[in-house]
Amino acid sequence: MVKVPAAVVAASGLVGGYGVARWTKKRPLGGVALAAAGTVAAYEWNRQAGARAATGLTVAYVAAFAGSHPLAKKVGAWPAVFAVAGGVAAASWAVTRRGA
């Protein structure tokens, strides 16, 4: 089985969650995609770097989701989503690279 880095899972959850919500016009469906990817990422963060790191990165993931909304008013929806996804991916990589 191919191992996908948690950073990629988290970034994909943010981008994919927004994409699903936008294209289906069903925000709850986007939330399901966001939550599913966040759950998988949190599991991997915990496995790779421990509970404290997983908690911090999960908080960052949720904060990125929330922060993308006001940022989108300034720079547009897709740029905001890509910016926060990149930030979460970078944080994930920085925290978990030692444990891998």
N, C-alpha and C positions, 0 to 999 in steps of 0.2 A: 504494500500500500504506500502511495506517495505521501510524504510528510509535507504539509503546507505550513510555512512559518506563521506564527500567531500574528505577526505584524501584517501579513497579507490578508489573513482572515478578518482582522479588525478593520483594516482599510476597505476591504471589499464589503463588509457589513454596512459601513457608512455610505459608501457609494451605491451599493446594491439596494439598500433600504430606501434611499431617496429615489433611485431609478424605478423601483417597483411601485412606490407610492405615486410617482409622477405619471408613469405610463399606464397603470391600471386605474388611476383616479380613485384609488382606495387606500387612504392613509393607514388604516389599521393593518393592511397587508404589508405595507412597507415596514411598519413597526414589528411585524412578525419576523421579517427578514433581518432587520436590525438586531432584534433580540436573539435570534438564533445564532447569528455570527458572533455576537457579543458573548453568548454563553460558551461557544466553542473556544473563542479566544481566551476567555477567563479561565477555562479549564487548562488550557495549554500554559498560560502565564503561571498558574498555580503549580503546575507540574514542573515547569522549567526554572522558576525563580522563587517560588514560595508564596505563602498566603498574603504576606504584606505587600509584595510587589503586585500580585494579582489584584488585590483590593485597590491599590493606587492606580493601576492601569485601567481597571474597570471604571473607577471614578473619572479618569481622564476620558474614557470612551463616551460616557454619558455626558460629560461636560462638553465634549466636542460636538456631540449631537445637538445639545441645547445651544451652544455658541454659534453653530452654523446658521441658525435662524436670524439673529441680528446682523451677522456678517453678510448674509445674503442680501440684506437691504442695501448694503454699501457696495458690494462687488458683483452681485448676481448669484443665483442659486448654485449653478454648477461650479463656478470658481470657489465659492465658499465650501461646498462639500469636498472638493478635491483638496483644498487647503487644510481643513480639519482632519481629513483622512490621512494626509501626509504627515501631519503633526502626531497623530496617534501611532502611525506606523513607525515613525522615527523614535518616539518614546518607547514603544514596544521593543524595537530592535536594540535600543541602548540598554534597556533593563534586562532583557533575556539573552543577549549575546554571550554573556559570561557563563550562563547556565547550560548553554547548548553544547 
